[in-house]
Structure formats: C-alpha cells, structure tokens
C-alpha cells in the first residue's frame, strides 16, 4: 500500500510490526526501509508499506508533542532506533490483536512516553493560546470567532492571529477544521457510520468528510476499521 502525499497537524509515530516501511517527502523519493520513524506536524509525506503498521498521532502543542517534535529537527522525517522504544511496540501489537481500545490507548501512550518523556515546563505553549485551545475543546459545536478568541487571549485580533500561527503552525480557521476532523475520526473509529461521524463534527456530508480525511491522512476513512 502506498498513500497519497498528505500533511496533518499531528506528530506521527509510525511503527512496523511484521516488516518495514518507507517514507518520503515531496522533494525526495522514498528513503530506506525502517521499522520506526517520526514525522513532524504539518510535514507533507507519504508512506509505502506491505506490513502491519501502527500510526500514533500526538498533538504538537502538548508537552510530549513538543519534546518529540524536536527529534525531527529540520529534516521533518526521521528514523528512530527501535532500542529507544524498548518493549513498547510489542505491547502495542498485543493490544491491537486483543482489539481492546483501552489497552491500545495505554500501549500507545507508553510508546509516546518512551520518546517524549514527561515533557518539560519549557515546552508549554504560550498561556494565552493554551487558554483558547482549552476553550475550543469544549465549544467545538459553537467555536468562538477569531475576534472572541482574541478577547479571551487579551490580545488584539491581529496580534492573536500572528501569535496563534507562531504557537501552533496553523491559521485559526485551519486549526478549527483539524479539531472537527479529529472529532469525526473518533466517532467513526468507535463504530458510528461515516454520515453520523460527519454530521457530529459539522461536515456537510460523508463525501465532504472523506475528501478532507484523504487530503489530511492520504487514505480513505475505511482504513480505520479493523477487519
């Protein structure tokens, strides 16, 4: 399987279990095969794989996300020495085989902890932007307009717009779309129909959600469902 070139606002840890995979950026061909790699947030990439892989997505604004993001450096896509991960990939594979959502989440968090540690206070985003992001988490059905978000951050709209991009790498409206897509993906992965997931997240229909999903992740939403 080879995905389309895509980019998403998450740091991606890719793990190969019964074989390797190859990653590429738009500027270069596929690199050497590896079994563990990290892709920086918002970095266009594609991957080619004939094995079982796990993709773990980490919010780049989180403490661990910022710590793991530094591993990518300027390259944006880096192979990881499997020894850094210890036994955590094997534990994740067992959780996937058991099809327990709670176990998979715990195992994925263990992988993240091995790479990012507990995070450092120096990795905290600007408190004003963090305040707005926290509000968005509870108001995604009726998110504040940019002017209201700027007021919440005690900034002018222009200053808030620039600070938000500096801290997250995305325009405010693009970040809202990312959050809505995350809600839709979570609903679909839990068993809701694509149409139900689309409406729950404010997409016009399942086709709109599918197009956005493929543009963001390089795959169709059906790839989320385990056989």
C-alpha positions in Angstrom: 0.0 0.0 0.0 1.2 3.5 -0.9 -0.6 6.6 0.4 -1.1 9.9 -1.3 1.2 12.7 -0.2 -0.6 14.4 2.7 0.0 16.5 5.7 -1.8 16.7 9.1 -1.5 18.8 12.2 -0.1 16.0 14.4 3.3 14.5 15.0 3.2 10.9 13.7 5.0 8.0 15.1 5.0 5.1 12.6 5.8 1.6 13.7 6.2 -1.6 11.6 5.5 -4.9 13.2 6.0 -7.7 10.7 8.1 -5.8 8.3 9.4 -2.3 7.5 8.0 0.7 5.6 9.4 3.6 3.7 8.6 7.3 4.0 9.1 10.1 1.6 8.7 13.9 1.3 7.5 15.7 -1.9 11.1 16.8 -2.6 12.7 13.3 -2.4 11.9 9.7 -3.2 11.2 7.0 -0.7 14.0 6.6 1.8 15.5 3.4 3.2 13.2 0.9 4.8 12.8 1.3 8.6 10.6 -0.1 11.4 10.2 3.1 13.4 10.0 6.7 12.4 8.7 10.1 13.4 7.1 12.7 11.1 6.8 16.3 12.2 3.5 18.1 12.4 2.3 19.6 9.1 5.0 17.9 7.2 3.9 16.7 3.7 4.8 13.0 3.3 3.7 9.6 2.0 4.5 6.1 3.1 4.7 2.8 1.3 4.2 -0.4 3.3 3.5 -4.1 2.8 3.4 -4.9 6.5 1.3 -4.3 9.6 1.9 -0.7 10.9 0.6 1.4 13.7 0.3 5.2 13.4 0.3 7.1 16.6 -0.7 10.8 16.4 0.4 13.3 19.0 -0.8 16.9 19.3 2.2 19.1 18.7 1.1 21.7 21.3 1.3 19.1 24.1 4.4 18.8 26.3 5.3 15.4 25.0 4.5 16.5 21.4 6.9 19.4 21.6 9.6 17.2 23.1 9.1 14.6 20.3 8.9 17.3 17.7 12.5 18.2 18.5 13.6 14.8 17.4 12.6 15.6 13.8 14.8 18.7 13.6 14.9 20.4 10.2 14.5 17.1 8.4 10.9 16.7 9.4 11.1 12.9 8.9 13.5 10.8 10.9 14.0 7.1 11.5 14.1 6.1 15.2 16.4 3.4 16.7 14.0 0.7 17.9 16.0 0.2 21.0 14.8 3.6 22.2 11.3 2.2 22.3 12.1 -0.8 24.4 9.3 -3.4 24.7 6.5 -0.8 24.0 6.0 -1.7 20.3 5.5 -5.4 21.2 3.0 -4.4 23.9 1.1 -2.2 21.4 0.9 -5.1 18.9 -0.6 -7.4 21.6 -3.2 -4.7 22.4 -4.1 -4.4 18.7 -4.5 -8.2 18.5 -6.8 -8.1 21.5 -8.8 -5.3 20.0 -9.2 -3.5 23.3 -9.5 0.2 22.8 -8.4 1.0 26.4 -5.4 -1.4 26.1 -4.4 0.1 22.7 -4.6 3.7 24.1 -2.4 2.7 27.1 0.1 1.0 24.9 0.3 3.9 22.5 0.8 6.3 25.4 3.7 4.1 26.6 5.4 4.5 23.2 4.9 8.3 23.4 6.3 8.4 26.9 9.4 6.5 25.8 10.1 9.1 23.1 8.9 12.2 24.8 9.3 11.6 28.5 7.0 13.5 30.8 7.6 16.7 28.9 9.2 19.9 30.3 7.6 23.1 31.5 9.7 24.9 29.0 7.7 23.1 26.3 4.4 24.7 27.4 2.7 26.8 24.7 2.0 30.5 25.3 -0.6 30.6 28.1 -2.8 32.8 26.1 -3.0 30.5 23.2 -3.3 27.5 25.5 -6.3 29.2 27.1 -8.1 29.5 23.8 -7.3 25.9 22.8 -8.8 24.7 26.1 -12.0 26.7 25.3 -12.2 25.2 21.8 -12.1 21.7 23.3 -15.5 22.4 25.0 -17.0 24.6 22.3 -16.4 22.9 19.1 -20.1 22.9 18.2 -20.1 26.7 18.5 -16.5 27.8 18.5 -15.5 31.4 19.2 -14.9 33.6 16.2 -11.4 34.9 15.9 -12.3 38.2 17.5 -13.8 36.5 20.5 -10.8 34.2 20.7 -8.5 37.2 20.7 -10.5 38.7 23.5 -10.2 35.5 25.5 -6.4 35.8 25.0 -6.4 39.5 26.0 -4.9 40.4 22.6 -5.9 42.4 19.5 -7.2 40.2 16.7 -4.1 40.9 14.6 -1.7 40.1 17.4 -3.7 37.0 18.3 -3.7 35.8 14.7 0.0 36.0 14.5 0.7 34.5 17.9 -1.6 31.6 17.2 0.3 30.7 14.0 3.6 31.1 15.8 2.5 28.7 18.5 0.6 26.1 16.5 1.8 26.4 12.9 -1.8 26.8 11.7 -4.2 29.6 11.0 -7.0 29.8 13.5 -9.7 28.5 11.0 -7.4 25.7 9.9 -7.0 24.6 13.5 -10.7 24.5 13.9 -11.0 22.2 10.9 -8.3 20.0 12.4 -10.3 19.7 15.7 -13.5 18.9 13.8 -11.7 16.2 11.8 -10.4 14.7 15.0 -14.0 14.5 16.4 -15.2 12.8 13.2 -12.4 10.3 13.2 -13.0 9.4 16.8 -16.7 8.9 16.1 -16.1 6.8 13.1 -13.5 4.7 14.8 -16.0 3.9 17.6 -18.5 2.4 15.2 -20.6 5.3 14.0 -21.4 5.5 10.3 -19.4 7.9 8.2 -22.5 10.0 7.7 -23.1 10.1 11.5 -19.5 11.0 12.1 -19.6 13.7 9.5 -22.7 15.4 11.0 -21.4 15.1 14.5 -18.3 17.1 13.5 -20.1 19.7 11.4 -19.2 18.4 7.9 -21.9 18.8 5.3 -22.0 15.0 4.4 -19.9 11.9 4.3 -18.3 12.8 1.0 -17.0 16.1 2.4 -15.6 14.2 5.4 -14.0 11.5 3.1 -12.3 14.2 0.9 -11.0 16.0 4.0 -9.8 12.8 5.6 -7.9 11.6 2.4 -6.3 15.0 1.9 -5.2 15.0 5.5 -4.1 11.4 6.0 -3.6 10.1 2.5 -6.1 7.3 3.0 -9.8 6.7 2.9 -11.6 6.6 6.3 -12.4 2.9 5.8 -8.7 2.3 6.7 -9.6 3.0 10.4 -11.8 -0.1 10.7 -10.2 -3.3 11.8 -11.3 -6.4 9.8 
